[in-house]
Amino acid sequence: MALLVTGSPAANAAEAQAPDVRYAHSASGDLGTLEVGISSDSAVTGIRAHLVSAATQQEVAVVETDAFGLVSGTADNGVWRTKKPLDLPDLGTYDVRIEATDADGDRSVDNSAGTLAYFVAAVFEDVRPDRTEIDTDHRQVRVDGTLKGRWPATRELKPLADHRVDLDVDNWTENTVHTDAQGRFSGTVTVNDAVPVQAVYRHDNANPYVVYGESASTPIDIRQVATRWTFETPAETRTIDYGEQVTVTATLERETARGWVPFEGQSGGVLYEASSGTHWASVGYFTTGADGKSATFTHTPGETGTFRVASHSDDPFIAPASANSAEITVLRASVFTSFSAARTQGGGVRVEGAMDFPDGWTPADIPVHIQHSRDGKRWTDLLTTQAGWSGEGHAFSADIAGARRGYYRAQFDKTESFRGATSETVRVGR
């Protein structure tokens, strides 16, 4: 008895994969060249492209395998292009139908693989503005150049006569001109800011088979009108007491062919900036008058610093300006509230006293110099002691051994933030 064994060998074998046509279209930058992307499970050995007019639905050309060359990827997953641009009878859009075969003999047909845009590409040459800098009195820029078309069959550049060219300022069309018989064009645009200027060809129903093109952008800079501030008050460095008001006035000028003149109608503000850099305070806002002057302000500075005046125009042709005044040194008061000097049993002199700083701040270090004079006119430092908080004031004391008779007093030297002070004079005998 024979044993019959049955099976399905084909079930264990991989199913054949027909070539997959991923796309077909004009090559970027070379519209007459057909580019096709195909992948398969073995090397692609055959490509046939049928070109069908989108306007008439008639087949106008068949491109055989030997017209294609592999330009990237591999034979089983790559991109093929026609070795030469296609020479078709008419400009226009063509539907591409692809037949592809691979080394295994598998074949696929894609009747909607893509589109060939068989158009003329707009190309700009020698586009240049007549100026790359403008000012407030000269805002017109003339743009010259040549528009050509790259023909898809030959890649030849030919002038495009009587075609529209948009002259764009900051990506907005400001003027539209037409080319002459040699493709040349010229036009003027108004530029009101620091922006790029560019020539652009956009779709035109009068020339439907010429596609978009643009020139390189040329940045246009602004030469701004120079402006400057001058302080009338405070014009020189000053030292004031804490709590004293300061008047602030300044004048804005602009540069002209006649020199510097007052600048009316400009807005700005005044700040007071502490020299320590720790803070600033708003003083006020203004619009300059016919004489270029800001409003007159008064301000009570809390510490040493400068006034800063600044202006800024919405007109980009007007340069902003700012300036700082001379420095205002603010000093707070310091006073001796008591001082005594008395002979001790040992023959020395004991001095005692206290200080006050009534304007709210206190120095971190309070050195008090004890001075002596034989006649009450010429003084000599004997020693320096520190005043410290005692609960009712900043007290100090010192014992002077072998002290001579005469006059005694205490001295606190001026600092960056405080006035100096001198105590009352006390006469000490033997």
Rosetta blueprint (number, residue, H / E / L):
1 M L
2 A L
3 L L
4 L L
5 V L
6 T L
7 G L
8 S L
9 P H
10 A H
11 A H
12 N H
13 A L
14 A L
15 E L
16 A L
17 Q L
18 A L
19 P L
20 D E
21 V E
22 R E
23 Y E
24 A E
25 H E
26 S E
27 A E
28 S L
29 G L
30 D E
31 L E
32 G E
33 T E
34 L E
35 E E
36 V E
37 G E
38 I E
39 S E
40 S L
41 D L
42 S L
43 A L
44 V E
45 T E
46 G E
47 I E
48 R E
49 A E
50 H E
51 L E
52 V E
53 S E
54 A L
55 A L
56 T L
57 Q L
58 Q L
59 E E
60 V E
61 A E
62 V E
63 V E
64 E L
65 T H
66 D H
67 A H
68 F E
69 G E
70 L E
71 V E
72 S E
73 G E
74 T E
75 A L
76 D L
77 N E
78 G E
79 V E
80 W E
81 R E
82 T E
83 K L
84 K L
85 P L
86 L L
87 D L
88 L L
89 P L
90 D L
91 L L
92 G E
93 T E
94 Y E
95 D E
96 V E
97 R E
98 I E
99 E E
100 A E
101 T E
102 D E
103 A L
104 D L
105 G L
106 D L
107 R E
108 S E
109 V E
110 D E
111 N E
112 S E
113 A E
114 G E
115 T E
116 L E
117 A E
118 Y E
119 F L
120 V E
121 A E
122 A E
123 V E
124 F E
125 E E
126 D E
127 V E
128 R E
129 P E
130 D L
131 R L
132 T L
133 E E
134 I E
135 D E
136 T L
137 D L
138 H E
139 R L
140 Q E
141 V E
142 R E
143 V E
144 D E
145 G E
146 T E
147 L E
148 K E
149 G E
150 R E
151 W L
152 P L
153 A L
154 T L
155 R L
156 E L
157 L E
158 K E
159 P E
160 L L
161 A L
162 D L
163 H L
164 R E
165 V E
166 D E
167 L E
168 D E
169 V E
170 D L
171 N L
172 W E
173 T E
174 E E
175 N E
176 T E
177 V E
178 H E
179 T L
180 D L
181 A L
182 Q L
183 G L
184 R E
185 F E
186 S E
187 G E
188 T E
189 V E
190 T E
191 V L
192 N L
193 D L
194 A L
195 V L
196 P E
197 V E
198 Q E
199 A E
200 V E
201 Y E
202 R L
203 H L
204 D L
205 N L
206 A L
207 N L
208 P L
209 Y L
210 V E
211 V E
212 Y L
213 G E
214 E E
215 S L
216 A L
217 S L
218 T E
219 P E
220 I L
221 D E
222 I E
223 R L
224 Q L
225 V E
226 A L
227 T E
228 R E
229 W E
230 T E
231 F E
232 E E
233 T E
234 P L
235 A L
236 E L
237 T L
238 R E
239 T E
240 I E
241 D E
242 Y L
243 G L
244 E L
245 Q L
246 V E
247 T E
248 V E
249 T E
250 A E
251 T E
252 L E
253 E E
254 R E
255 E E
256 T E
257 A L
258 R L
259 G E
260 W E
261 V E
262 P E
263 F L
264 E L
265 G L
266 Q L
267 S E
268 G E
269 G E
270 V E
271 L E
272 Y E
273 E E
274 A E
275 S L
276 S L
277 G L
278 T L
279 H L
280 W E
281 A E
282 S E
283 V E
284 G E
285 Y E
286 F E
287 T E
288 T L
289 G L
290 A L
291 D L
292 G L
293 K E
294 S L
295 A L
296 T L
297 F E
298 T E
299 H E
300 T L
301 P L
302 G L
303 E L
304 T L
305 G E
306 T E
307 F E
308 R E
309 V E
310 A E
311 S E
312 H L
313 S L
314 D L
315 D L
316 P L
317 F L
318 I E
319 A L
320 P L
321 A E
322 S E
323 A E
324 N E
325 S L
326 A L
327 E L
328 I E
329 T E
330 V E
331 L E
332 R E
333 A L
334 S L
335 V E
336 F E
337 T E
338 S E
339 F E
340 S E
341 A E
342 A E
343 R E
344 T L
345 Q L
346 G L
347 G L
348 G L
349 V E
350 R E
351 V E
352 E E
353 G E
354 A E
355 M E
356 D E
357 F L
358 P L
359 D L
360 G L
361 W L
362 T L
363 P L
364 A L
365 D L
366 I L
367 P E
368 V E
369 H E
370 I E
371 Q E
372 H E
373 S E
374 R L
375 D L
376 G L
377 K L
378 R L
379 W L
380 T E
381 D E
382 L E
383 L E
384 T E
385 T E
386 Q E
387 A L
388 G E
389 W E
390 S L
391 G L
392 E L
393 G L
394 H E
395 A E
396 F E
397 S E
398 A E
399 D E
400 I E
401 A L
402 G L
403 A L
404 R L
405 R L
406 G E
407 Y E
408 Y E
409 R E
410 A E
411 Q E
412 F E
413 D L
414 K L
415 T L
416 E L
417 S L
418 F E
419 R L
420 G L
421 A E
422 T E
423 S L
424 E L
425 T L
426 V E
427 R E
428 V E
429 G L
430 R L
